[in-house]
Structures are given as C-alpha cells and as structure tokens.
Amino acid sequence: MDKSEIDKAIGAHGMWKSRLKQAIATGKADAPLDTIRADNACAFGKWLYGPSLSATEKSSAEFLKVRNLHAQFHKCAARVAELAQTGKATEAEKMLSGEGEFAMASHQLTQAMMDWKKQPA
C-alpha cells in the first residue's frame, strides 16, 4: 500500500471544509452534487477502488472501514452543498460545526485513514 496516497487524501479531504464554507457563502458549489456525492470520483476514491491495492488489502478491516467512512464523508459533503445551494445556509453551517454530521464524518474518516496508515505493510 502506498501510504503517501493516504497522506494526500487526508490533506485533500481537509480542504473540503473550506470548499463547503465557500459554497455556503456564495450559494454555489464548485462541483455538481452527483460528483461530490460519488466516493470514487476524487483522487483518493479512484486509488481506493482502483487496481493499486491488492485483494488482501481490500479485504482488510482497515480498508473496509475507510471505504465506508469515505462514502459517508462524500454523502455528507454533498448534503452540505445541496443545503447551501437551496438557501439553507444555517442548516449547512450546522453540519460543518463541531458536532455536526459533516464534521463528525470528516473526523472519523481522518482518524481511520491515520490508523490504516499505521498498519504494517
């Protein structure tokens, strides 16, 4: 497993909060909702579902946890963007706040990626 892919993903997914704050401020997302919602459209998702990981790696508990949390993260991000685009900025901001659904999904995904990265090769 290329652990640098996980490092890049942690950084890229961390940027989503800024992107979503911008969407709330402008009422416009920088990507279509279906693209945001898709967990296989971002660079990490392409790597996660692609041929780089072995069947053994893809059957590990760490992989499965990251894959599921990554899908949840993108679902939450799309929901925030949808709320922003439909004028529900307060609801969108609540999802981004400390105990909000997006904030929790982001935290859980980051923690799971860091735990996966610590696994022996």
MARLUMMAR-194531 format. One record per residue (C-alpha): residue number from 1; x, y, z. Coordinates in nm, 2 decimals. Layout:
pt num: NUM&xx: X&yy: Y&zz: Z
...
! end
This chain:
pt num: 1&xx: 0.00&yy: 0.00&zz: 0.00
pt num: 2&xx: 0.13&yy: 0.35&zz: -0.09
pt num: 3&xx: 0.09&yy: 0.53&zz: 0.24
pt num: 4&xx: 0.16&yy: 0.87&zz: 0.06
pt num: 5&xx: -0.19&yy: 0.82&zz: -0.10
pt num: 6&xx: -0.34&yy: 0.83&zz: 0.25
pt num: 7&xx: -0.14&yy: 1.14&zz: 0.34
pt num: 8&xx: -0.26&yy: 1.32&zz: 0.02
pt num: 9&xx: -0.62&yy: 1.21&zz: 0.09
pt num: 10&xx: -0.61&yy: 1.35&zz: 0.44
pt num: 11&xx: -0.50&yy: 1.69&zz: 0.31
pt num: 12&xx: -0.74&yy: 1.69&zz: 0.02
pt num: 13&xx: -1.04&yy: 1.59&zz: 0.23
pt num: 14&xx: -0.94&yy: 1.85&zz: 0.49
pt num: 15&xx: -0.98&yy: 2.11&zz: 0.21
pt num: 16&xx: -1.35&yy: 2.02&zz: 0.17
pt num: 17&xx: -1.45&yy: 2.23&zz: 0.47
pt num: 18&xx: -1.31&yy: 2.54&zz: 0.30
pt num: 19&xx: -1.48&yy: 2.45&zz: -0.02
pt num: 20&xx: -1.81&yy: 2.39&zz: 0.16
pt num: 21&xx: -1.78&yy: 2.72&zz: 0.35
pt num: 22&xx: -1.73&yy: 2.89&zz: 0.02
pt num: 23&xx: -2.04&yy: 2.72&zz: -0.12
pt num: 24&xx: -2.24&yy: 2.84&zz: 0.18
pt num: 25&xx: -2.12&yy: 3.19&zz: 0.13
pt num: 26&xx: -2.20&yy: 3.20&zz: -0.24
pt num: 27&xx: -2.49&yy: 2.96&zz: -0.26
pt num: 28&xx: -2.29&yy: 2.77&zz: -0.53
pt num: 29&xx: -2.09&yy: 2.45&zz: -0.51
pt num: 30&xx: -1.78&yy: 2.42&zz: -0.72
pt num: 31&xx: -1.88&yy: 2.07&zz: -0.85
pt num: 32&xx: -2.21&yy: 1.90&zz: -0.94
pt num: 33&xx: -2.38&yy: 1.73&zz: -0.64
pt num: 34&xx: -2.35&yy: 1.39&zz: -0.80
pt num: 35&xx: -1.97&yy: 1.44&zz: -0.83
pt num: 36&xx: -1.94&yy: 1.55&zz: -0.47
pt num: 37&xx: -2.15&yy: 1.26&zz: -0.36
pt num: 38&xx: -1.95&yy: 1.00&zz: -0.55
pt num: 39&xx: -1.69&yy: 0.84&zz: -0.33
pt num: 40&xx: -1.50&yy: 0.71&zz: -0.64
pt num: 41&xx: -1.46&yy: 1.05&zz: -0.82
pt num: 42&xx: -1.19&yy: 1.21&zz: -0.61
pt num: 43&xx: -0.83&yy: 1.11&zz: -0.65
pt num: 44&xx: -0.84&yy: 0.91&zz: -0.33
pt num: 45&xx: -1.16&yy: 0.73&zz: -0.43
pt num: 46&xx: -1.00&yy: 0.64&zz: -0.77
pt num: 47&xx: -0.70&yy: 0.49&zz: -0.58
pt num: 48&xx: -0.92&yy: 0.32&zz: -0.32
pt num: 49&xx: -1.13&yy: 0.14&zz: -0.59
pt num: 50&xx: -0.85&yy: 0.11&zz: -0.84
pt num: 51&xx: -0.60&yy: -0.17&zz: -0.91
pt num: 52&xx: -0.32&yy: -0.04&zz: -0.69
pt num: 53&xx: -0.44&yy: -0.22&zz: -0.38
pt num: 54&xx: -0.42&yy: -0.60&zz: -0.36
pt num: 55&xx: -0.72&yy: -0.82&zz: -0.29
pt num: 56&xx: -0.58&yy: -0.89&zz: 0.05
pt num: 57&xx: -0.55&yy: -0.51&zz: 0.13
pt num: 58&xx: -0.91&yy: -0.46&zz: 0.00
pt num: 59&xx: -1.04&yy: -0.73&zz: 0.24
pt num: 60&xx: -0.87&yy: -0.58&zz: 0.55
pt num: 61&xx: -1.08&yy: -0.43&zz: 0.83
pt num: 62&xx: -0.89&yy: -0.10&zz: 0.79
pt num: 63&xx: -0.97&yy: -0.08&zz: 0.42
pt num: 64&xx: -1.34&yy: -0.16&zz: 0.47
pt num: 65&xx: -1.37&yy: 0.10&zz: 0.75
pt num: 66&xx: -1.20&yy: 0.37&zz: 0.54
pt num: 67&xx: -1.41&yy: 0.28&zz: 0.23
pt num: 68&xx: -1.74&yy: 0.31&zz: 0.43
pt num: 69&xx: -1.64&yy: 0.63&zz: 0.61
pt num: 70&xx: -1.51&yy: 0.78&zz: 0.28
pt num: 71&xx: -1.85&yy: 0.71&zz: 0.12
pt num: 72&xx: -2.03&yy: 0.87&zz: 0.43
pt num: 73&xx: -1.80&yy: 1.17&zz: 0.41
pt num: 74&xx: -1.89&yy: 1.24&zz: 0.04
pt num: 75&xx: -2.26&yy: 1.19&zz: 0.12
pt num: 76&xx: -2.24&yy: 1.45&zz: 0.40
pt num: 77&xx: -2.04&yy: 1.69&zz: 0.18
pt num: 78&xx: -2.30&yy: 1.66&zz: -0.09
pt num: 79&xx: -2.57&yy: 1.73&zz: 0.16
pt num: 80&xx: -2.39&yy: 2.05&zz: 0.28
pt num: 81&xx: -2.35&yy: 2.16&zz: -0.08
pt num: 82&xx: -2.72&yy: 2.09&zz: -0.15
pt num: 83&xx: -2.83&yy: 2.29&zz: 0.15
pt num: 84&xx: -2.60&yy: 2.58&zz: 0.05
pt num: 85&xx: -2.74&yy: 2.58&zz: -0.30
pt num: 86&xx: -3.10&yy: 2.58&zz: -0.18
pt num: 87&xx: -3.06&yy: 2.88&zz: 0.06
pt num: 88&xx: -3.04&yy: 2.67&zz: 0.38
pt num: 89&xx: -2.71&yy: 2.82&zz: 0.49
pt num: 90&xx: -2.79&yy: 2.78&zz: 0.86
pt num: 91&xx: -2.85&yy: 2.41&zz: 0.83
pt num: 92&xx: -2.54&yy: 2.37&zz: 0.61
pt num: 93&xx: -2.33&yy: 2.56&zz: 0.87
pt num: 94&xx: -2.47&yy: 2.34&zz: 1.15
pt num: 95&xx: -2.34&yy: 2.03&zz: 0.96
pt num: 96&xx: -1.99&yy: 2.18&zz: 0.94
pt num: 97&xx: -1.99&yy: 2.28&zz: 1.31
pt num: 98&xx: -1.81&yy: 2.08&zz: 1.58
pt num: 99&xx: -2.07&yy: 1.82&zz: 1.64
pt num: 100&xx: -2.23&yy: 1.84&zz: 1.30
pt num: 101&xx: -2.27&yy: 1.55&zz: 1.07
pt num: 102&xx: -2.01&yy: 1.66&zz: 0.82
pt num: 103&xx: -1.76&yy: 1.75&zz: 1.10
pt num: 104&xx: -1.81&yy: 1.41&zz: 1.26
pt num: 105&xx: -1.77&yy: 1.22&zz: 0.93
pt num: 106&xx: -1.46&yy: 1.42&zz: 0.85
pt num: 107&xx: -1.30&yy: 1.34&zz: 1.19
pt num: 108&xx: -1.39&yy: 0.97&zz: 1.17
pt num: 109&xx: -1.25&yy: 0.94&zz: 0.82
pt num: 110&xx: -0.93&yy: 1.12&zz: 0.91
pt num: 111&xx: -0.88&yy: 0.90&zz: 1.22
pt num: 112&xx: -0.95&yy: 0.58&zz: 1.02
pt num: 113&xx: -0.70&yy: 0.68&zz: 0.75
pt num: 114&xx: -0.44&yy: 0.76&zz: 1.01
pt num: 115&xx: -0.50&yy: 0.42&zz: 1.18
pt num: 116&xx: -0.48&yy: 0.24&zz: 0.84
pt num: 117&xx: -0.15&yy: 0.41&zz: 0.76
pt num: 118&xx: 0.00&yy: 0.28&zz: 1.09
pt num: 119&xx: -0.07&yy: -0.08&zz: 0.98
pt num: 120&xx: 0.24&yy: -0.28&zz: 0.89
pt num: 121&xx: 0.30&yy: -0.33&zz: 0.52
! end
